[in-house]
């Protein structure tokens, strides 16, 4: 962004944008991710078009095929090519896989002494699986987009932890497993928060506006302008993940009610399963998925 464009923004926003600029070389989106996102939004694109982009990255191709052939999908036949994966899983599902795998590989470069990367990605994947499962049981179309949002919803914390490690460590300790409290502490100490940073960065990744909006406002879904329903689902999924222990973002397990059905209902979301059924399903998916995504 040109320097003159920063004149009218607040000091805190100036810091936030400078953090993105400073880390651009480390966390620039891989070309394969940008091109797949573009193709999925192009009505003329075919499965072969998407496959031709993905197969240029041998490592990514191998991981996609490994995941596609896992029990997570339970397909009756072996998938041996990316084009076949696109045809059987669909372009939306392949986009989900590509975005998740690229995010893990790219943002892991931002690790710091404050961040336990294993816990971070466990929380991210658990949140994504919970958000997708909630959307599925609420009969929301294309629930895979919620998985992508969940995997990426906290990437802003990696930027904060790297740039302000002492502040981040103090905030995490004070939050005591409550991510809403962490959000408020970041706002107080920095003037911005990890959700805002994540939204800014993923806009640079050219992710859909709805995904960026849901992530930016996953702590305050009523303020989302594009995707308030997705933001509400993401907030509930985030809370459930932190309560689960398996997917909590810190060493301390959150104490709050893990399932805010009232919040979802305010946004017209009615989930057709109990909290116990939901968590049992997510736990099973998590075991089948985590080691395939976080290699």
C-alpha positions in Angstrom: 0.0 0.0 0.0 1.4 3.5 -0.9 2.6 5.5 2.1 0.1 8.3 1.3 -2.7 5.8 1.7 -1.8 5.3 5.3 -2.2 8.9 6.3 -5.9 8.6 7.4 -5.7 5.3 9.2 -5.2 4.9 13.0 -1.8 4.2 14.5 -2.9 0.7 15.5 -4.1 -0.1 12.0 -0.8 1.2 10.6 1.0 -1.3 12.9 -1.3 -4.1 11.8 -0.7 -3.5 8.1 3.0 -3.1 8.6 3.1 -6.5 10.3 1.6 -8.0 7.1 4.1 -6.2 4.9 7.0 -7.3 7.1 6.0 -11.0 6.9 4.9 -11.0 3.2 8.0 -12.9 2.1 7.4 -15.6 4.6 3.7 -16.0 4.3 2.9 -15.1 0.7 0.2 -17.5 -0.6 1.6 -20.3 -2.9 0.8 -19.8 -6.5 -1.1 -23.1 -6.5 -3.5 -21.8 -3.8 -4.2 -18.5 -5.6 -4.8 -20.3 -8.9 -7.0 -23.0 -7.5 -9.1 -20.3 -5.7 -9.5 -18.5 -9.0 -10.5 -21.6 -10.9 -13.1 -22.7 -8.4 -14.8 -19.3 -8.9 -14.6 -19.6 -12.7 -17.8 -21.3 -14.1 -15.8 -22.3 -17.2 -13.1 -24.2 -15.3 -13.0 -28.0 -15.4 -11.6 -30.7 -13.2 -8.7 -31.1 -15.6 -7.9 -27.3 -15.3 -7.7 -27.6 -11.5 -5.6 -30.8 -11.7 -3.2 -29.3 -14.1 -2.4 -26.6 -11.5 -2.1 -28.9 -8.5 0.1 -31.5 -10.1 2.9 -28.9 -10.6 3.6 -29.3 -6.9 4.6 -32.9 -6.3 4.6 -32.7 -2.6 1.1 -31.2 -2.5 -0.1 -33.8 -4.9 1.1 -36.6 -2.8 -0.5 -35.2 0.3 -3.8 -34.6 -1.5 -3.9 -38.2 -2.8 -3.1 -39.5 0.7 -5.9 -37.6 2.3 -8.4 -38.5 -0.5 -7.7 -42.2 0.0 -8.0 -42.0 3.7 -11.0 -43.3 5.8 -11.9 -39.6 6.2 -13.6 -39.8 2.8 -14.3 -43.5 2.7 -14.4 -43.7 -1.1 -15.0 -47.2 -2.5 -12.2 -47.0 -5.1 -8.6 -45.9 -5.0 -7.9 -42.4 -6.2 -4.6 -42.3 -8.2 -4.8 -39.0 -10.0 -5.7 -35.4 -8.9 -8.2 -35.1 -11.8 -10.0 -38.2 -10.5 -9.9 -36.7 -7.0 -11.6 -33.5 -8.4 -14.3 -35.6 -10.1 -15.1 -37.7 -7.1 -14.7 -35.1 -4.4 -15.7 -32.0 -6.3 -13.9 -28.8 -6.9 -15.1 -27.3 -3.6 -13.7 -30.1 -1.6 -10.4 -30.1 -3.4 -10.1 -26.4 -2.8 -10.7 -27.1 0.9 -7.8 -29.6 0.9 -5.4 -27.3 -1.1 -6.1 -24.3 1.2 -5.7 -26.3 4.4 -2.5 -27.9 3.3 -1.0 -24.7 1.9 -2.0 -22.8 5.1 -0.3 -25.3 7.4 2.9 -25.4 5.3 3.1 -21.6 4.8 2.1 -20.3 8.3 4.2 -22.8 10.1 7.1 -20.6 9.0 5.9 -18.0 11.6 6.5 -20.2 14.6 8.0 -18.4 17.7 9.0 -19.3 21.2 5.5 -18.3 22.4 3.7 -20.6 20.0 3.3 -24.4 20.4 2.8 -25.1 16.7 1.4 -28.6 17.5 -1.3 -27.2 19.8 -2.0 -24.3 17.3 -2.7 -26.6 14.4 -4.6 -29.1 16.5 -6.9 -26.2 17.6 -7.2 -24.9 14.0 -8.1 -28.3 12.5 -10.5 -29.2 15.4 -12.3 -25.8 14.9 -12.5 -26.4 11.2 -14.0 -29.8 11.6 -16.4 -28.6 14.2 -17.6 -25.7 12.0 -18.0 -28.0 9.0 -20.0 -30.5 11.1 -22.2 -27.9 12.6 -23.0 -26.5 9.1 -23.6 -30.0 7.8 -26.1 -30.8 10.5 -27.8 -27.4 10.0 -28.2 -28.3 6.3 -26.1 -25.4 5.1 -24.9 -25.6 1.6 -21.2 -26.1 0.9 -20.1 -26.7 4.5 -16.5 -27.3 3.4 -16.0 -23.5 3.4 -16.4 -23.6 7.1 -13.5 -26.1 7.4 -11.2 -23.7 5.5 -12.3 -20.8 7.7 -11.7 -22.9 10.9 -8.2 -23.9 9.8 -7.3 -20.3 9.2 -9.3 -18.4 11.8 -6.4 -17.9 14.2 -3.4 -17.3 11.9 -3.3 -13.7 13.2 -2.1 -15.0 16.5 1.0 -16.3 14.8 1.8 -12.7 13.6 1.2 -11.2 17.1 3.2 -14.0 18.8 6.2 -13.4 16.5 6.2 -9.6 16.6 5.2 -9.1 20.3 6.2 -12.3 22.1 6.2 -10.9 25.7 2.8 -9.2 25.2 1.4 -12.4 23.6 2.7 -14.6 26.4 1.2 -12.4 29.1 -2.1 -12.3 27.2 -2.3 -16.0 26.7 -1.7 -16.6 30.4 -4.3 -14.0 31.4 -6.9 -15.4 29.0 -6.6 -18.8 30.8 -8.1 -20.8 27.9 -10.8 -18.2 27.0 -10.2 -17.0 23.5 -12.8 -14.3 23.7 -10.8 -12.9 26.6 -7.6 -13.2 24.6 -9.4 -11.2 21.8 -10.3 -8.4 24.3 -6.8 -8.3 25.7 -5.3 -7.9 22.2 -7.7 -5.1 21.5 -6.8 -3.3 24.8 -3.0 -3.7 24.4 -2.6 -3.4 20.6 -5.7 -1.7 19.4 -6.4 -4.6 17.0 -6.7 -8.4 17.4 -5.8 -11.7 15.8 -9.1 -12.0 13.9 -8.7 -8.7 12.2 -5.1 -9.5 11.2 -6.2 -12.9 9.8 -9.0 -11.3 7.7 -6.5 -8.8 6.2 -4.0 -11.5 5.4 -6.5 -13.8 3.8 -7.8 -11.0 1.7 -4.3 -10.9 0.2 -4.6 -14.7 -0.4 -7.7 -13.9 -2.5 -9.9 -16.1 -0.4 -13.7 -15.4 -0.9 -15.0 -12.3 0.8 -17.3 -14.4 2.9 -14.4 -16.4 4.4 -12.4 -13.3 5.2 -15.5 -11.7 6.8 -16.4 -14.7 8.9 -12.8 -15.0 10.2 -12.5 -11.2 10.9 -15.6 -11.3 13.0 -15.6 -14.7 14.5 -15.6 -13.2 18.0 -18.3 -10.6 17.2 -20.5 -12.3 14.5 -23.2 -9.7 14.7 -20.8 -7.2 13.2 -20.0 -9.3 10.1 -21.3 -7.7 6.9 -20.9 -10.4 4.4 -21.1 -13.7 6.3 -22.7 -13.3 9.8 -24.0 -16.9 9.7 -20.6 -18.3 9.0 -19.0 -16.1 11.7 -21.6 -17.3 14.2 -20.9 -21.0 13.4 -17.1 -20.3 13.6 -17.5 -18.7 17.0 -19.4 -21.7 18.4 -16.9 -24.1 16.8 -14.0 -22.2 18.3 -15.6 -22.4 21.8 -16.3 -26.1 21.5 -12.7 -26.7 20.4 -11.3 -24.8 23.3 -13.6 -26.7 25.7 -12.7 -30.1 24.2 -9.2 -30.3 25.5 -8.1 -32.1 22.4 -8.4 -28.9 20.3 -7.9 -26.2 22.9 -5.7 -23.3 21.9 -3.7 -23.3 25.1 -2.6 -25.5 28.0 -5.7 -24.4 29.9 -9.1 -25.9 28.9 -11.9 -23.3 28.6 -14.5 -23.5 31.3 -17.5 -21.9 29.4 -20.5 -23.7 28.0 -19.2 -25.4 24.8 -22.3 -25.2 22.8 -24.2 -21.9 22.4 -27.3 -23.1 20.5 -29.0 -19.7 21.3 -26.3 -17.8 19.4 -26.8 -20.0 16.3 -30.5 -19.7 16.5 -30.3 -15.9 16.5 -28.7 -16.3 13.1 -31.3 -18.8 11.9 -29.0 -21.8 12.3 -30.7 -24.9 13.8 -28.4 -27.9 14.3 -30.1 -31.3 14.1 -27.9 -33.2 16.6 -27.1 -33.1 20.3 -23.9 -31.6 21.7 -22.6 -35.1 22.7 -23.3 -36.5 19.2 -21.6 -33.5 17.6 -18.4 -33.8 19.7 -18.3 -37.6 19.2 -18.4 -37.1 15.4 -15.8 -34.3 15.5 -13.5 -36.4 17.6 -13.7 -39.3 15.1 -13.0 -37.0 12.2 -10.1 -35.3 14.0 -8.3 -38.6 14.7 -8.7 -39.5 11.0 -7.6 -36.1 9.7 -5.0 -34.3 11.9 -1.9 -36.3 10.9 -2.8 -36.2 7.2 -3.1 -32.4 7.2 -0.3 -31.5 9.7 2.5 -33.6 8.4 
